[in-house]
């Protein structure tokens, strides 16, 4: 029974971690103020 | 004490083993996404090239034509579209600016490309366009999906405003990366004139009124990193002609632009460097972490079982005696047996 409980704790922790990570997601950021280029840049 | 340790190890073994598939099949599709705020530039060159001289309506050789492409993520537009699309969306406002050797504008074509941030699948929303013309993309453009497959994809051609297959032609090595090589040929097709023409007074409408039409063909080649789906090199053998009408009487035709367009070497270097850094992050989610967690889980499970086995050695053995003397060891041993598969 204790082994089952330990396994359940491990499984729940893994699920919780992944759910939290995906819920936080990746930052959206803001639209770049840089223009759409109409001249040839000298370097990248 | 040993029993507690084995239970803790078991919990960690299950934690890491469960994390392995969760990371690959749950977290990866939700975390690996094109950022909506991306800003990227690219310069391609055709050396030499053929350009039309609108004064004489004749083709002339020039040493170089540069094509500057800018991709700019429009965060406000993607936020707005996401509300109705129900998924993460990226909106790229792009400009393809073609310049002659003196830097004068030859043509400018703006686009709005809307797509799913993970799968690269096109998303159809108001504002999707090429050079002001509303379009409905069926295929990918600019970038392939993460974990690109060895198969043909539908690729959107901005000149013809249609999608056509881009064929997988094998695996190549490019700057130390194993890449997939794709090729697409667009046969001679009548296409619209760019809204922005290089000569004042000449508009697409005025050219069309004279009955002159624009035709185009291209062979498009991409070398794509299959992990990130990002092209690390691109090339186009591109030809455009103006045909017929009052400008070219008697069914005449003239080359408007022709050249073998290749990525400028410094942009190839910076793109390869960017892709190499990004592919590590993708591999972390799809390979390194899932396999690492799986191995770690197996090792922890082995340690847990070993500890448990040592705690259950028969009396007479010193360690078993110690374990048996621990208050929680007796009943727990039976429980582990009954709880084990």
Interface residues (C-beta under 8 A of the other chain):
Chain A: X1 X2 X3 X4 X6 X7 X9 X10 X11 X13 X14 X15 X17 X18 X21 X22 X25 X26 X27 X28 X29 X30 X31 X32 X34 X35 X36 X37 X38 X39 X40 X41 X43 X44
Chain B: X7 X8 X10 X11 X12 X13 X14 X15 X16 X18 X19 X22 X23 X26 X27 X30 X31 X33 X35 X36 X37 X39 X41 X43 X66 X68 X70 X72 X73 X74 X75 X76 X79 X93 X94 X95 X97 X99 X103 X105 X108 X110 X266 X267 X269 X270 X332 X335 X336 X338 X339 X340
